[in-house]
Amino acid sequence: MARSNRREAGRRRLAMRLPHMRTLIMAACDPLQLELFEAYQMAVEARDALRGRQFNANLVREYDETCFEIERHVIRAMQETSYAQRTS
């Protein structure tokens, strides 16, 4: 998957996972936020490729944790951007 496609797939996936931030996620254009979207999509793809393989249960759990951490970073980035826009 091309980089821009990964970013947009990650954006859409995060918008579904974080409905309370959906509007901010869909409007995001900051390069850091776009990189987070791409990183999220890559982590999800890796996790999903490993699912169903019994011997990789720990690795799947690690990718789940990575996805959760990226979600937290996205929430923080969206809140910071939203706050900066309100105070400008």
Secondary structure, 3 states (H helix, E strand, C coil): CCHHHHHHHHHHHHHHHCHHHHHHHHHCCCHHHHHHHHHHHHHHHHHHHHCCCHHHHHHHHHHHHHHHHHHHHHHHHHHHHHHHHHHC
